[in-house]
Amino acid sequence: EYWENWKWTIVNGWVSDPDATEELLLENIQLEREGFVDHQAQGVFATAKLSDESAKNVIARELQGSWTGFANIYGKNPLAIIWPNGGFGFRPVEAARQLRFKMGFTMNARGPIMYNWVPLADAIDLERPSFIPEGLINDPLMTLPTYSPQEALMAIDTARVIGKEYSDYAQANKEAEYQYYETVCEPEYSPIPSP
């Protein structure tokens, strides 16, 4: 439906498992070529979970191995790492940046991403202890929240409410934001262009 109505592709995390069957590889290559699926990297082994405690060779295997395996299969470099089993940390994020990953997706369903806002947490959420605090890593693009397919449908209304509240807030503070830009930013970045 999303493809037919809006040409939205499905983003699929691809585990570059060296034991993947030829049939699975060919099916996914075909989906990629048809434009239905945009595969992105998700490690090498389905059981891996990265953290700051992971050995350097495990981080390298899961990130570099995923990058290389992905490029060999799909003929393109991945833009994103979907953190294998949701595990990440300072060291894995740093390694992913060195490998030229542009963004990373966690398994933390914290809320919608907006133009200049990514929901992050600095401490463990006692109601959702499986969520790894990503705020202290200080790299929001490498710790983006996601919803599982099962959660997404239920979360869409919450995302709409948050988006509406943000829009209302932005409209109410528009003049103050313009004045701030004129005072702080305009000398360096030039005036805001007229619409």
N, C-alpha and C positions, 0 to 999 in steps of 0.2 A: 504494500500500500504506500509506504513512504517513498519508494522508488518511483512508482507510477504517478503519484500526485505531485511530488516535489523534487524528484531526482536526488533524494538523500540516500547516500550509501550507508551500509552497515559497516561500522568499524569493528574489526575482529582481531583480538589478540592472537598472534600466531606463535605457538611454542615450536621452536626449531629443533624438534626431537629428531636425532639422527636415525631413529628406528621408525619414523613415520612411513606408512605404506605408500607405494607408488600411486595407488588409487586415490588416497587422501590428498596427496600432493597435486595430482592432476585435476581433481575436482576443485580445489582451492585456487589453483592457477587460473582455471577457466572462469571462476567467479570474479577473480581480480580483473581479468582481461575484459569481461563483459561490463565491468564497472559497477556491479551490484555490491561488491565488498571491497573495502579498503583495509587490507591487512596491515597491522603494526606489530612490532616485536613484543614478545612476552616470555623471554628467557629460552632456555634450551631443554630443561627437564621439568616435567609437570609437577614434581614434588619440591622444587627449589623454593626457598623463601629467603630473600636477602635482608640483612640487617647490618648494623655496625659491628656486630660480632662475627659476621661471615668472614671466612678466610679470603685473602686477596685473590687466590686462584679461583675460588667459587664465584666471587663477584665478576672476575674477568671472564670466566666460562659463560656465565649467564648473560652478561651484557655483550662482550665482544663476540662470543659464539652465536648469540642471537642475531647480532648485527650482520655478521658474515653469512650465517645460514640463511637469513632472511633475504639478503641481497642475492645470494646464489639461486634461491627459489623464485623470487618475484622480479628480479632484475631491477630493483630499485632499493634505495636506502630507506630504512624506516625513519619516520619523523618522531615517533613516540615510543616509549617503553610503557607497556602496561605491566606494572610491577608484579613479578611472578608471585602468585598467592598473596598479593597485597603487601609483601614485605619490602621495606626501604629503610634508609637511614642516611646520615651525612656521607659516609664513604660510598655507598652505592649511587647516591645522587651525584656526587663529585665525579665518579667514574663515568656515569652516563653522560654528563656534560662534556667530559674529555672525549668521549666517543661521538660527539655531535648530535646526541638526541636533543630535540627541541623541547619536548615536554614529557611528563610522566603522569600516569594515572594510577591512583591508589584504589583500594576497595572501600575507602571511607565515604559513606553516603552522607556528607555533612550539609549539603544544600546546593542550590544552583550557582553556577559561575556567571558573573555579570561582567560588563565591560571593564570595570576597574576594581573588581572585588572577587576574591576567592576565599571561601570559608575555610578557615584553618583553626587548629587548636594547639595550645602550648602545653596542655596537661592531659593526662588520661581522663577520659569521660567515664565516670563510674557506671553510667547507664549503658554505655557501649564500650566495654573494655577491650574489645578486639580492634577498635580504631587506634591506629598508631598516631600519636601527636606529630603533626607535620609543621607546625608554626616555627619551632625552634630551628628547623633546617634552613629557613629563610630563603626558600626558592619556590614560590607558589606555582610556577609553571611546571615544576618537576613533581609536584605533589597535589595534582588536581583531583578533586573528588569525583566519584562516579556512582551511579546507581546500577544495581543488577537489573536485568530485564524484569524480574519479578517486582522489584521496588519502584522502577521508573514510572509505571503507569499510575501507581498510587501517589507518587511524589510530584507529579506534574501540577496538580492543583496547588500544592504548597509552593512550588516554584513560581507559579503565576501570581499568587498572593504576594510573595516577597518582591517579585518584579514590579507589581503595581505599587506597593509601598515605597520602593526605591524611586520609581518614576515620580510619585507624588512628592517625595522628599526633594528630589532634584529640582522639580518645578518651583517648590516653595523657597528654595535656596539659590535659585538661578542667578539673581542679581549679586548676591554675596560672592558666588563663585566667579562671576565675571570680574568683579572688583579685585578679588584675590589675584586672578590671572593678570590683570592690568598692572597691579602693583609688583607682584613677585616674578611673574614669568615673561611678561611682554618685553622688558628690556633685553632679554636674552633670545627669546623665540619669535619676536615680532607680534603685531596685533592679531587677534582672532579674525580670520577671513569672514567677510559678510556672506550670509547664505545666498 
